[in-house]
Amino acid sequence: MKNRFESALTFTDYLATVRQHEGLWRAVYERARLPEDVLEAARAIPGVWRLLALSEDWCGDASNILPVVARLAEALPDVELRLLSRDDNPDLMDAHLTGGRSRSIPVVMLLDAEWKEAAWWGPRPAALQKWVTGEGLQLEPGPRYAKTRAFYARDKGKSILAEVLEMMQTAARSVSPADPASGAPQLSTHSRP
């Protein structure tokens, strides 16, 4: 995973490649704010962590989620975010199918200091995912997307931050230092919800 991560784009570099929904990507990034309690909880997570996201610029969920995740990573000195194309990385996508069958994005993989995947999250906040796969299926794509976008606008990233933070906290609790002097985390369990 180290090579994949290092070859992936930073959020800033990814944003420069966005052609579809460019205005939305930039607007969500500009407006994303991190509540102080989220920052405090995130800063308390021990270890070095990397977030590797699968995305495409045409994805409405990715354009509403990844700018918020980028703001979180920017605020944390021991967290780094990189982005890969879903379509250029089918092996990674197929290992992270939603419900075991859907290539839904974004997918955010959490890598530890040893470049091992500790957990993954996606493709959208749990409450929205429940609606999309239930009641939302009754709507045509246009109205369904409008309601999805309304969720993101009302939520202002709170659900995304809470769920990504929970993923990181859970992974950190399952880590024990390989060498207390180095502080490098070593997973004692490997969690992939």
BELBELCOR-V270082 format. One record per residue. N is the residue number from 0. RES is the residue in three letters. SS is DSSP state (h for helix, s for strand, l for the rest). PSI is psi in whole degrees, -180 to 180 (999 if undefined). NEAR is the number of other ideal C-beta (glycine too) atoms within 10 Angstrom. Layout:
n = <N | N>
res = <RES | RES>
ss = <SS | SS>
psi = <PSI | PSI>
near = <NEAR | NEAR>
//
This chain:
n = <0 | 1 | 2 | 3 | 4 | 5 | 6 | 7 | 8 | 9 | 10 | 11 | 12 | 13 | 14 | 15 | 16 | 17 | 18 | 19 | 20 | 21 | 22 | 23 | 24 | 25 | 26 | 27 | 28 | 29 | 30 | 31 | 32 | 33 | 34 | 35 | 36 | 37 | 38 | 39 | 40 | 41 | 42 | 43 | 44 | 45 | 46 | 47 | 48 | 49 | 50 | 51 | 52 | 53 | 54 | 55 | 56 | 57 | 58 | 59 | 60 | 61 | 62 | 63 | 64 | 65 | 66 | 67 | 68 | 69 | 70 | 71 | 72 | 73 | 74 | 75 | 76 | 77 | 78 | 79 | 80 | 81 | 82 | 83 | 84 | 85 | 86 | 87 | 88 | 89 | 90 | 91 | 92 | 93 | 94 | 95 | 96 | 97 | 98 | 99 | 100 | 101 | 102 | 103 | 104 | 105 | 106 | 107 | 108 | 109 | 110 | 111 | 112 | 113 | 114 | 115 | 116 | 117 | 118 | 119 | 120 | 121 | 122 | 123 | 124 | 125 | 126 | 127 | 128 | 129 | 130 | 131 | 132 | 133 | 134 | 135 | 136 | 137 | 138 | 139 | 140 | 141 | 142 | 143 | 144 | 145 | 146 | 147 | 148 | 149 | 150 | 151 | 152 | 153 | 154 | 155 | 156 | 157 | 158 | 159 | 160 | 161 | 162 | 163 | 164 | 165 | 166 | 167 | 168 | 169 | 170 | 171 | 172 | 173 | 174 | 175 | 176 | 177 | 178 | 179 | 180 | 181 | 182 | 183 | 184 | 185 | 186 | 187 | 188 | 189 | 190 | 191 | 192>
res = <MET | LYS | ASN | ARG | PHE | GLU | SER | ALA | LEU | THR | PHE | THR | ASP | TYR | LEU | ALA | THR | VAL | ARG | GLN | HIS | GLU | GLY | LEU | TRP | ARG | ALA | VAL | TYR | GLU | ARG | ALA | ARG | LEU | PRO | GLU | ASP | VAL | LEU | GLU | ALA | ALA | ARG | ALA | ILE | PRO | GLY | VAL | TRP | ARG | LEU | LEU | ALA | LEU | SER | GLU | ASP | TRP | CYS | GLY | ASP | ALA | SER | ASN | ILE | LEU | PRO | VAL | VAL | ALA | ARG | LEU | ALA | GLU | ALA | LEU | PRO | ASP | VAL | GLU | LEU | ARG | LEU | LEU | SER | ARG | ASP | ASP | ASN | PRO | ASP | LEU | MET | ASP | ALA | HIS | LEU | THR | GLY | GLY | ARG | SER | ARG | SER | ILE | PRO | VAL | VAL | MET | LEU | LEU | ASP | ALA | GLU | TRP | LYS | GLU | ALA | ALA | TRP | TRP | GLY | PRO | ARG | PRO | ALA | ALA | LEU | GLN | LYS | TRP | VAL | THR | GLY | GLU | GLY | LEU | GLN | LEU | GLU | PRO | GLY | PRO | ARG | TYR | ALA | LYS | THR | ARG | ALA | PHE | TYR | ALA | ARG | ASP | LYS | GLY | LYS | SER | ILE | LEU | ALA | GLU | VAL | LEU | GLU | MET | MET | GLN | THR | ALA | ALA | ARG | SER | VAL | SER | PRO | ALA | ASP | PRO | ALA | SER | GLY | ALA | PRO | GLN | LEU | SER | THR | HIS | SER | ARG | PRO>
ss = <l | h | h | h | h | h | h | l | s | l | h | h | h | h | h | h | h | l | l | l | l | h | h | h | h | h | h | h | h | h | h | l | l | l | l | h | h | h | h | h | h | h | h | l | l | l | l | l | s | s | s | s | s | s | s | l | l | l | l | h | h | h | h | h | h | h | h | h | h | h | h | h | h | h | h | l | l | l | s | s | s | s | s | s | s | l | l | l | l | h | h | h | h | h | l | l | l | s | l | l | l | s | l | l | l | l | s | s | s | s | s | l | l | l | l | l | s | s | s | s | s | s | l | l | l | h | h | h | h | h | h | h | h | l | h | h | h | h | l | l | h | h | h | h | h | h | h | h | h | h | h | h | h | h | h | l | l | h | h | h | h | h | h | h | h | h | h | h | h | h | h | h | h | l | s | s | s | s | s | l | l | l | l | s | s | s | s | l | l | l | l | l | l>
psi = <-24 | -46 | -41 | -47 | -48 | -25 | -11 | 162 | 144 | 166 | -43 | -45 | -39 | -45 | -34 | -20 | -11 | 130 | -37 | 136 | 27 | -43 | -40 | -46 | -49 | -39 | -43 | -41 | -45 | -38 | -14 | 127 | 143 | 116 | 148 | -37 | -33 | -46 | -44 | -46 | -40 | -40 | -21 | -8 | 120 | 157 | 176 | 130 | 148 | 137 | 121 | 115 | 141 | 131 | 168 | 146 | -22 | -11 | 117 | -38 | -45 | -41 | -20 | -20 | -51 | -32 | -33 | -43 | -37 | -43 | -39 | -50 | -40 | -30 | -9 | 121 | -23 | 20 | 134 | 141 | 136 | 156 | 139 | 153 | 130 | -46 | -25 | -3 | 61 | -29 | -42 | -42 | -45 | -20 | -5 | 45 | 138 | 125 | 19 | 5 | -21 | 134 | 48 | 142 | 161 | 158 | 130 | 112 | 138 | 118 | 139 | -174 | -20 | 10 | 21 | 143 | 123 | -31 | 171 | 158 | 147 | 171 | -4 | 167 | 146 | -45 | -42 | -41 | -42 | -44 | -46 | -42 | -2 | -102 | -38 | -25 | -17 | -14 | 153 | 158 | -42 | -56 | -34 | -43 | -38 | -43 | -36 | -46 | -38 | -38 | -50 | -41 | -42 | -40 | -30 | 33 | -3 | -45 | -41 | -51 | -44 | -43 | -40 | -41 | -44 | -41 | -45 | -42 | -42 | -44 | -42 | -35 | -24 | 7 | 139 | 139 | 132 | -40 | 107 | -30 | -34 | -27 | 5 | 124 | 146 | 124 | 131 | -23 | 152 | 113 | 124 | 88 | 999>
near = <15 | 11 | 8 | 16 | 17 | 10 | 9 | 19 | 17 | 15 | 23 | 10 | 11 | 22 | 18 | 10 | 11 | 18 | 8 | 12 | 17 | 14 | 9 | 18 | 23 | 14 | 14 | 22 | 17 | 9 | 13 | 19 | 12 | 16 | 13 | 8 | 10 | 18 | 15 | 9 | 16 | 21 | 12 | 9 | 17 | 12 | 18 | 15 | 24 | 23 | 26 | 23 | 27 | 28 | 26 | 16 | 18 | 12 | 19 | 15 | 22 | 29 | 26 | 27 | 29 | 27 | 22 | 24 | 24 | 23 | 20 | 22 | 22 | 16 | 13 | 17 | 8 | 15 | 21 | 17 | 24 | 21 | 26 | 21 | 17 | 21 | 12 | 10 | 16 | 11 | 7 | 19 | 18 | 9 | 13 | 21 | 13 | 15 | 8 | 5 | 7 | 10 | 15 | 22 | 25 | 24 | 24 | 25 | 25 | 23 | 23 | 23 | 20 | 15 | 14 | 14 | 20 | 26 | 21 | 21 | 24 | 22 | 22 | 27 | 24 | 11 | 12 | 21 | 17 | 12 | 17 | 20 | 14 | 9 | 11 | 18 | 9 | 8 | 14 | 7 | 8 | 7 | 11 | 16 | 15 | 10 | 14 | 19 | 15 | 10 | 17 | 22 | 11 | 9 | 17 | 15 | 24 | 14 | 19 | 25 | 25 | 16 | 18 | 26 | 17 | 13 | 21 | 23 | 13 | 15 | 23 | 17 | 13 | 15 | 21 | 11 | 14 | 14 | 8 | 8 | 7 | 10 | 13 | 15 | 22 | 15 | 18 | 9 | 11 | 12 | 15 | 11 | 7>
//
